Amino acid sequence: MDTPSQDSRRNFLKSTASATVALSMASFVPASALGRDGNTAPGDRINLGVIGIGPRCTYDLTAMLKFNDIRCVAIADVQESRREKGKALVDGTYGNSECKLYRDFRELLARQDIDAVLIATGDRWHAAASIEAAKAGKDVYSEKPCGITIRDCQELADTIHAEKRVFQAGTQRRSVPNFKDAVEFVHNGKLGKIKELHASVYMPTLDNTWLAAEPQPPQDVVDWNLWLGPAAWRPFNQQYVNGKWRGQWDFDSGARLLDWGAHTLDICQWANQSDDTMPLTYEPTQESIICTYANGVKLIMDFLPDPFRDRSPQYTTRLGTCPVRFVGEKGSVETGDEGEIVASSDELQKQLPEGTKRVRGIDVSAHARNFFDCMRSREMPAANQDVMRRSHIACHAAALSWILNRKLTIDPVKEEFVNDEEANLLRARGRREWA
């Protein structure tokens, strides 16, 4: 039976052993240990732990493993097969067998030598694991969506501030050159006064059905209780573990609107210089959700029925996935994951920056580098907790307008819906006591 989680958190597991090694003056110390030959001395390295290692995490981690000043030392995952694949990747990169594996991520967080964590579990776990990591003194890079409810996003941002941690949401397009250049084009006034912002999203879906119960595997193979975590209990089915959880209300986020919206609406927020606020109203239509800011600018979330084949009439065919479009008095500019920037006229096209590096929008390299650099400087990263909070809450508000099939108005300061008790109740969900 679902019960709301309590504010008190369980103590982390304690480290059980420590060792010291003394080297004599005559001992040979390799250049890599001293930071020569292009390497980073161990004392200057950031030790990274991984929580949840599936396909997207593997992509992220592969990029991070290329940084000489980062060392992945541990992986936690509830699935044995994924733990082992992750270890093979890390150990194969470093040429050793030192990466430690954990089924329960709390054991990883108890390690005092780990400085930061990459969290790439299923959506249901992102906020809870990030909060636990921050309370354990770790800086956090979390894949999106960072919370499956408005309350999740609020509590996560508040915890990061309270614990004085560095946080980066995995909305990496904030660090991809063509998206940055398109936003700067708007900020420089090349389009004149902005009228509309277009953010592409999946066609919303909402599924509350359960798959048939199957025999539950041994805990070391798949820890089903830990896989579910704070989500509502249901019987085991291997398809969930394989990815069939997407679109399920208990496991997913915002009727799948945040799959792309966490990226595309976020870029529109940035373009509109609205990182400190969010749209006030959200109105669903058959083709989109129309979000309106206090200054009258409309942010339109365009539904793409098959986002990898179909396109909305609002976008060209050349831009790839996650396209965004900015419309002003003087014309429009748009871009997407293939790296091209397209303006609505030759005159505007000539004003676009030359030599923009063509980097696919899924590339996390620059975004991860920004996170690790901010760990050292203690500055706020590009997609910090406050940026995440407002863009994610705006996405959730849009999703709830679609789910309830009515226009919603939100107070961007209180982060509450105006005169809508039902919508306000849906800002949070019950959390299961999982351990």
Secondary structure, 3 states (H helix, E strand, C coil): CCCCCCCCCCCCCCCCCCCCCCCCCCCCCCHHHHCCCCCCCHHHCEEEEEECCCHHHHHHHHHHCCCCCEEEEEEECCEHHHHHHHHHHHHHHHCCCCCEEECCHHHHHCCCCCCEEEECCCHHHHHHHHHHHHHCCCEEEECCCCCCCHHHHHHHHHHHHHHCCCEEECCHHHHCHHHHHHHHHHHCCCCCCEEEEEEEEECCCCECCCCCCCCCCCCCCECHHHHHCCCCCCCCCHHHHHHHCCCECCCCCHHHHHHHHHHHHHHHHHHCCCCCCCCCEEEECCCEEEEECCCCCEEEEEEECCCCCCCCCCCCCCCCCCCEEEEECCEEEEECCCCCEEECCHHHHHHCCCCCCCCCCCCCHHHHHHHHHHHHHCCCCCCCHHHHHHHHHHHHHHHHHHHHCCCEEEECCCCEECCCHHHHHCCCCCCCCCC
